[in-house]
Amino acid sequence: MEITIRKLEQNETKEAIKVARKAFGIIGYIFIGKPKHGLVAVVNNKIVGGVFYYTKDANENKIGVVSFLFSDPNFQGHGIAGKLLDKCVDVLWAQNCDALITYVQDDTVASWAAFEKRGFVRTSFLKSAKALGMPLAIKCQTLFTETFAFCVGADFYMALPDKDAEKELKRKDSTAIQMPLFILANLILTAILIIRSNEPLLVAASITLVFAGVITAGWVGTWFSERVWQFRLTQGGFLITPLLSFFAFYPLIGNWYPLKYENTPEFKRDMAFNSILVWLFLFAIMISGRLVDNATLRVMREVTVFLLLYRCVPIVPFSSYGSERVFRWNKAVYGALAVASILLIFVF
């Protein structure tokens, strides 16, 4: 199969967007708009993939943004995304960009592995500030406000031409720091929900206990695997969390992630088991909150209702709460857990 990578022509925009929306599904469909610049992969005069990108001047600096990388699901497995990304990165560096940025959903291995292979590093705002300076780091973060700020479970990636500066981006996250950061960030971002309640201290304490239990249950789940795991907070969704606090509890994602991903049945099982233990912990809260007359358990149960509802939806962005790990491993087990969740929420 001969694949041609070339510039996206103006009259091909609608066709390219159609392929992108087919690749990203229902949720991704919402965020895909008209690209400023793009490259397409063509097979037999048919667009089968593409990459949308643009550049942004930030004072004396230039930032390259890879906004969407996609391939037609019917043509995946032929290295199309990799070829597109290779060309896109070359084009952006040729424009003398000081940094390239993008974001990828946490467990979407095929996507972030492709970016890492081409020099991108999963990083945080503080790390990028140390590497680039605060003003440019702020600019890099805010460029994705229209999507990254609303995409819970997404990670921020950056590539730099300076390898010494890149070392700052590669500094490993400390699990010991990430766990309290996950709880603190969510308490701050859900402050509106907490303050609006009749008992803000009780609500804050209950949320803290739920998250502490989620972290612990996930940690226990790693005991049954020989893999090396780390806990980290994903930054995506930092704007939608406070906005939805007027109506619902929609926290940022904090999860246990293996340092090395594999495409094996054993790996899928380990990921699923980690998620299942958290799911069972949430079940325990739901049952305890119903059987025991305790104010803290009652509030914990109210918080857990939202977490269980999100776990019943194995598509982005809800899949990052843990459902997709189980869904990929065993759809019957996922279905049983989802049905049990609905029964606990609406019947028990």
GIKAWO-V195370 format. One record per helix or strand of 2 or more residues. SS is the DSSP state (helix for helix, strand for strand). FROM is the first residue (numbers start at 1). TO is the last residue. If there is no record, write none. Layout:
((SS & FROM & TO) (SS & FROM & TO))
This chain:
((strand & 4 & 7) (helix & 10 & 31) (strand & 37 & 43) (strand & 46 & 58) (strand & 61 & 71) (helix & 73 & 75) (helix & 80 & 94) (strand & 99 & 105) (helix & 109 & 117) (strand & 121 & 123) (helix & 125 & 132) (helix & 134 & 142) (helix & 148 & 150) (strand & 154 & 159) (helix & 163 & 169) (helix & 175 & 189) (helix & 191 & 196) (helix & 200 & 222) (strand & 229 & 233) (helix & 240 & 244) (strand & 254 & 258) (helix & 265 & 291) (helix & 295 & 311) (helix & 318 & 321) (helix & 323 & 329) (helix & 331 & 346))
